[in-house]
């Protein structure tokens, strides 16, 4: 029978990382304010993962990448709209 040393380490996946991924996917469809929110939540998730030792770095990175891609597409669309 083994006993824990009394040290409690919160494990699992960061909820913010999951939220960043979902927002990143939705931002590609909606192409708007969600891309900015996905980037903010993604950076917040990265900080939380580093600080608390959680998992989900890949989810946060994917959410950030999708958020930035949607932001660029949104910017290009806005420039095309303004040019017409």
N, C-alpha and C positions, 0 to 999 in steps of 0.2 A: 504494500500500500504506500503510495507516495503523497506527500503533503506539499502544498505550494509554499514558497518562501515568504508569502505575504505581499509580494510585489504584484501589483495589478497593472497589466498593460492592456489598454483598450485596443483591440484588433479590429479587423474588418476593413471594408472598403469605405472610403470617404463618400458621404452623401452629396457633398458639393461636387465631387468629380462626376458622379452619375448625373447630377443636375446640369453640369457643364456640357456633357455629351448630349443629353436630351435637348438642351437649348441650342447647341450647335447644329443638330440635325434639323430642328424646327426653323432655325434662322436661314437655312438654305431654302426652305419652302416659303417662308414669310418674307425673307430678305428685308429686314428692317431693324427695329430697335432691339430685337432679340439677339442680333449678332453682337451688339455692344454688351448686352447682359451676359451672353455666353463667354465673352472674353473676360469680363470682370469676375464672374463666378469661377472660370477656369484658373485664373491667377490666384484667386482666394483658395481654391482647392489645392493648388500646388504648395502654397504656404502652409496650409493645414496638414498636408501629407508630410512635409518636411518637419514640421514642428511636433506632430503627434505620432509619427511613425506609422501612419495608416497605409493601406494599399489603395490602388486606383490611379497611379501616376499615368498609366496609358489612357485611361478614360479622360482624365483631365487634359492630357496633351491632345487627344483627338477632339475634345470639345473646343479647346483653344484654336486648333487648326481650322476646324469647320467654322468657328466664329470669325476668324480673320479672313477666311475665304469668302464668306458671306458678306463681310464688311467691304471687301474689295469689289465684289460683284455689285453690291449696292451703290458704291461710289461710281463705278463705271456706268451703271444704269442711270444714275443721276446726271452724270456728265453728258451722256447720249441724249437724255431728255432735254437738258438745257441747250444743247446744240441745235435741236430742231425747232 
